[in-house]
């Protein structure tokens, strides 16, 4: 959890040309399903299952990178581990609930005519399925995620792709904002010149609030900062 004591530097009357959202930890509470599939993956590969807090650290960043950096897999091993993980996670993908109040924020933004884009390191095909299942895809102008082969997986690359697709349909993205829950969201958005609002209900730590434009502790507060 990110501490709500982080200073909000955003005037409530600020309006945005477009709003980009992260998915896991921001829109859907997917940690339990992701970590369960990670535990299955380690067990299936005959490896010791890391403790819960270590598994939670995998939620957010590109998984292939995390398998190499945190899991200690070489390139071939990481690819096999990813396949094992995805085979199990496909059965859990649609179980993750939407965080309270988030659907209402998306609905209000859409009704106000604010273009909404998804920018997630989750594979785009999975992200589409999650949003369709939750009846949220209708609010999004663009749904951008990692490519299935993970050649596009970093948050910076995904944000860049979301902005490119918005621009392709005629949207001026020069005054856009990212909504996420991890420092990875802030860094990836910043690489594209986009500020970030972090949500406290996600999976980030207090240290990850550094560099964020604001931190919000409720969907109502988020709506106020996005719509004034």
C-alpha positions as CSV (number, residue, x, y, z in Angstrom):
1,X,0.0,0.0,0.0
2,X,1.2,3.5,-0.9
3,X,0.9,5.9,2.0
4,X,-1.9,8.5,1.7
5,X,0.3,11.0,3.4
6,X,2.0,11.7,0.2
7,X,1.2,15.3,-0.8
8,X,-1.4,15.8,-3.5
9,X,0.0,18.4,-5.8
10,X,-2.9,18.4,-8.2
11,X,-5.4,21.2,-8.4
12,X,-9.0,19.8,-8.3
13,X,-10.0,21.9,-11.3
14,X,-7.3,20.3,-13.6
15,X,-8.8,18.6,-16.7
16,X,-7.1,16.1,-19.0
17,X,-7.1,15.5,-22.7
18,X,-6.8,11.7,-22.1
19,X,-6.5,9.4,-19.1
20,X,-4.4,6.2,-19.3
21,X,-5.1,3.4,-16.8
22,X,-3.0,0.5,-15.5
23,X,-5.0,-2.7,-15.0
24,X,-3.6,-5.0,-12.3
25,X,-3.8,-3.2,-8.9
26,X,-5.6,-0.2,-10.4
27,X,-8.8,-1.4,-12.0
28,X,-8.8,-5.1,-10.9
29,X,-7.7,-6.8,-7.7
30,X,-5.8,-9.6,-9.4
31,X,-2.9,-10.2,-7.0
32,X,-4.4,-13.3,-5.4
33,X,-5.0,-14.9,-8.8
34,X,-1.6,-14.0,-10.2
35,X,0.3,-15.1,-7.2
36,X,-1.6,-18.4,-7.1
37,X,-0.6,-19.1,-10.7
38,X,3.0,-18.1,-9.9
39,X,3.0,-20.6,-7.0
40,X,1.6,-23.3,-9.3
41,X,4.3,-22.4,-11.8
42,X,7.2,-22.8,-9.3
43,X,5.7,-26.1,-8.0
44,X,5.1,-27.4,-11.5
45,X,8.8,-26.7,-12.3
46,X,9.9,-28.6,-9.2
47,X,11.2,-25.4,-7.5
48,X,10.6,-24.0,-4.0
49,X,7.6,-21.7,-3.9
50,X,8.7,-18.2,-2.7
51,X,6.9,-16.6,0.2
52,X,3.8,-14.5,-0.4
53,X,5.5,-11.2,-0.3
54,X,8.1,-12.2,-2.9
55,X,5.3,-13.5,-5.2
56,X,3.5,-10.2,-4.8
57,X,6.6,-8.3,-6.1
58,X,6.0,-10.0,-9.5
59,X,2.6,-8.3,-9.9
60,X,3.0,-5.2,-12.1
61,X,6.4,-5.4,-13.9
62,X,6.8,-7.4,-17.2
63,X,6.7,-11.0,-16.0
64,X,9.4,-12.3,-18.3
65,X,11.8,-9.7,-16.9
66,X,10.8,-10.5,-13.3
67,X,11.4,-14.2,-13.9
68,X,14.9,-13.5,-15.0
69,X,15.7,-10.8,-12.4
70,X,13.9,-12.2,-9.3
71,X,13.3,-15.8,-10.2
72,X,16.9,-16.4,-11.4
73,X,15.8,-18.1,-14.7
74,X,18.0,-17.9,-17.8
75,X,16.3,-16.9,-21.0
76,X,15.1,-20.4,-22.0
77,X,14.0,-21.2,-18.5
78,X,12.1,-17.9,-18.2
79,X,10.2,-18.7,-21.5
80,X,9.2,-22.1,-20.2
81,X,8.2,-20.7,-16.8
82,X,6.1,-18.0,-18.6
83,X,4.3,-20.7,-20.6
84,X,3.6,-22.7,-17.4
85,X,2.3,-19.7,-15.7
86,X,0.0,-18.6,-18.5
87,X,-1.5,-22.1,-18.9
88,X,-2.6,-21.9,-15.3
89,X,-3.5,-18.2,-15.1
90,X,-5.8,-18.6,-18.1
91,X,-8.2,-20.5,-15.8
92,X,-8.1,-17.7,-13.2
93,X,-7.9,-14.6,-15.5
94,X,-11.6,-13.7,-15.3
95,X,-12.0,-14.2,-11.5
96,X,-10.4,-11.0,-10.4
97,X,-12.9,-8.4,-9.0
98,X,-13.0,-4.8,-10.0
99,X,-11.9,-2.5,-7.2
100,X,-14.9,-0.7,-5.5
101,X,-15.8,2.6,-7.3
102,X,-13.5,2.2,-10.2
103,X,-16.2,1.3,-12.7
104,X,-18.0,4.5,-11.7
105,X,-14.9,6.6,-12.4
106,X,-14.6,5.1,-15.8
107,X,-18.3,5.6,-16.5
108,X,-18.1,9.3,-15.4
109,X,-15.0,10.0,-17.5
110,X,-16.6,8.4,-20.6
111,X,-19.8,10.3,-20.1
112,X,-17.7,13.5,-19.8
113,X,-16.2,12.8,-23.2
114,X,-12.7,12.1,-21.8
115,X,-10.8,9.6,-23.9
116,X,-9.6,6.6,-21.8
117,X,-6.8,4.2,-22.7
118,X,-5.5,1.1,-21.0
119,X,-1.7,0.8,-20.7
120,X,-0.8,-2.5,-19.1
121,X,2.1,-4.9,-19.1
122,X,-0.4,-7.7,-19.1
123,X,-0.7,-9.3,-22.5
124,X,-3.1,-7.3,-24.6
125,X,-5.3,-10.3,-25.4
126,X,-5.7,-11.1,-21.7
127,X,-6.4,-7.4,-20.9
128,X,-9.1,-7.3,-23.5
129,X,-10.7,-10.4,-22.0
130,X,-10.6,-9.0,-18.5
131,X,-12.3,-5.7,-19.5
132,X,-14.9,-7.4,-21.6
133,X,-15.8,-9.8,-18.8
134,X,-16.1,-6.9,-16.4
135,X,-18.2,-4.9,-18.9
136,X,-15.7,-2.1,-18.9
137,X,-14.2,-2.4,-22.4
138,X,-16.9,-0.1,-23.7
139,X,-15.4,2.9,-21.9
140,X,-12.0,2.6,-23.5
141,X,-11.0,4.3,-26.7
142,X,-7.7,2.3,-26.8
143,X,-6.7,-1.0,-25.0
144,X,-2.9,-1.3,-25.2
145,X,-0.9,-4.1,-23.5
146,X,2.1,-6.3,-23.9
147,X,2.5,-8.3,-27.0
148,X,2.1,-12.0,-26.6
149,X,5.8,-12.5,-27.3
150,X,6.7,-9.8,-24.8
151,X,8.7,-7.8,-27.4
152,X,6.5,-4.9,-26.2
153,X,6.2,-5.3,-22.4
154,X,7.9,-2.4,-20.5
155,X,5.5,0.2,-19.2
156,X,7.3,2.9,-21.2
157,X,6.7,1.0,-24.4
158,X,3.1,0.2,-23.6
159,X,2.4,3.8,-22.7
160,X,4.0,4.9,-25.9
161,X,1.8,2.5,-27.8
162,X,-1.4,3.7,-26.1
163,X,-0.5,7.3,-26.9
164,X,0.3,6.4,-30.5
165,X,-3.1,4.7,-30.9
166,X,-4.9,7.7,-29.3
167,X,-3.2,10.0,-31.7
168,X,-4.0,7.8,-34.6
169,X,-7.7,8.4,-34.0
170,X,-7.2,12.2,-33.7
171,X,-6.8,12.7,-30.0
172,X,-4.4,15.3,-28.8
173,X,-2.4,13.6,-26.0
174,X,-0.3,16.5,-25.0
175,X,-2.2,16.9,-21.7
176,X,-2.6,13.3,-20.7
177,X,-2.3,11.6,-17.2
178,X,-1.5,8.0,-16.1
179,X,-3.4,6.3,-13.3
180,X,-1.5,3.4,-11.7
181,X,-0.4,1.8,-8.5
182,X,3.3,1.1,-8.8
183,X,6.5,3.0,-9.3
184,X,6.8,1.2,-12.7
185,X,3.7,3.1,-13.8
186,X,5.3,6.5,-12.8
187,X,8.6,5.7,-14.5
188,X,7.0,4.4,-17.7
189,X,4.6,7.3,-18.0
190,X,7.4,9.8,-17.2
191,X,9.5,8.4,-20.1
192,X,6.7,9.6,-22.3
193,X,6.3,13.0,-20.7
194,X,3.1,11.9,-18.9
195,X,2.5,12.6,-15.1
196,X,1.0,9.9,-12.9
197,X,-1.6,9.6,-10.2
198,X,-1.1,6.6,-8.0
199,X,-3.9,4.8,-6.2
200,X,-3.3,3.6,-2.7
201,X,-5.5,0.6,-3.0
202,X,-3.0,-1.2,-5.3
203,X,0.2,-3.1,-4.6
204,X,2.8,-0.4,-4.4
205,X,4.9,0.5,-1.4
206,X,5.2,4.0,0.2
207,X,8.6,4.4,-1.5
208,X,7.0,4.0,-4.9
209,X,5.1,7.3,-4.4
210,X,8.2,9.3,-5.2
211,X,7.8,11.1,-8.5
212,X,4.0,10.8,-8.6
213,X,1.9,13.9,-9.2
214,X,-0.6,12.7,-6.6
215,X,-1.6,9.7,-4.5
216,X,-5.3,9.0,-3.9
217,X,-6.9,6.7,-1.3
218,X,-10.4,6.4,-2.8
219,X,-12.2,6.2,-6.1
220,X,-14.1,9.4,-5.2
221,X,-10.8,11.3,-4.7
222,X,-9.6,9.9,-8.0
223,X,-12.7,11.1,-9.8
224,X,-12.4,14.5,-8.3
225,X,-8.8,14.9,-9.5
226,X,-9.6,13.6,-13.0
227,X,-12.9,15.5,-13.5
228,X,-12.7,18.5,-11.1
